[in-house]
């Protein structure tokens, strides 16, 4: 394991990772770290809580574990199977493009603004 401290280019570092582990058990907010890893094409292993609210399908875009041992086993399964890692990473990236890209997320807001402008 390497502790890096501050990263100049976090995305470049992330893209070199074989897997991203999101061991969240508490907290709130948007799961941006999950989406960032998926967008970068890095397989994600997480707790169920860590992907709450995201349209992921366990076994397809992410692998889930509820204990430290399950998370480690899931991460190891990705690291020893490059084909599986690639399949998961592609599916996850496509999910981000289809559901979480800013152009997709902004559409309802743009439509609302257009409707409000016409209503004036």
N, C-alpha and C positions, 0 to 999 in steps of 0.2 A: 504494500500500500504506500502511496505517496501523498503527503500533505503539502499542498502547493502554496497556501496562503493566497495572496491576491493574484488574480489571473488577468493578464493583459488582454487576451482574446479567448474568452470562455467558450465561444462556439468552436474554435479550432481545437481546443482541448477536448470538448465534448465529442466531437466527431471522431477523435482517436480512441474513444472508449469502446470497449467490447459490449458493455451493458451499463444501464443506469438503474440503480436500485433506489426506490422511493419508499422508505420504511415508515411512512407516516402512521401514527396511531391516534393523533389528536390535532386539533387546530381548525382553522376555517379559511375561507377565501378560495380564490381560483387556483387551479392546479397548473399554473403556468410552467413549472419545472417539468412536469410530465409532457405537456404539449411541446415545449422547447426540445426535449430529448427526442420525441417522436418526429418532429419536423426536421431535426438534424439527421434522422435515419439511424438512431441508436435504439436497440431493443430495450424495453422497459420491464422491470420486475418491480412490483409494488404490493403493498397491502391493499385490501379492498377500499379502505378509507382513503388511501392515497390517490385513488382514481374516481372517488365519488363525484357524481355530476358529469362525468365525461362519458361519451357514447362508445366506450371501448368494449370489446368482446374478449373476455379472458380466453387465452389460448390462441387468439388470432392477432390482436394488436399488442397485448400485454400478457405477462404471466403474473399470477397472484400467489401470495403466501401470507399466512397469518402469524407465523412464528419466525424467529431468526433462522432456524434450521430450514424451514420451507423456503424462505427468501433466498438463502444461500444455495439450496439445491436447485431452485429455479434459475438463478443466475448462472450456476455451473452448467446447467443443461443447455443454456444458450451459448456459453463460451466454448463448449466442446462440439457444438453442431453448427458450423458456419452457415449451412443451408437453411436451417431453422431460423437462425438469427437474421439472415437476409430476408426471408419470407415475412417474418414478423415486422422487421423494420420497414419494408415496402408497404405492408398493409397499414401500419401505423402512420406512415407519412401520407398515404392516400387519405386516410381518415382526417388528418389535420387539414389537408388541402380542401377536401370536400365539405368539412363542417366547421372548421375553426380559422380559416384564412380571413384576414380583415375584410376582403372584398365580399365574402359570404356573410360575415357577422354584421357588416354595416348596411346591408340591403334593407332590412326592416326600418332602420333609422332614417335612411335616405328617403324611403317611401313615405314615412310619416311626415317628414319635413316637406316633401312635395305636396302631400294632401293638405297640410296646414297652410302652405303658401297659396294654394288654389282657393281654400275656404275663406281667406281674408278678403 
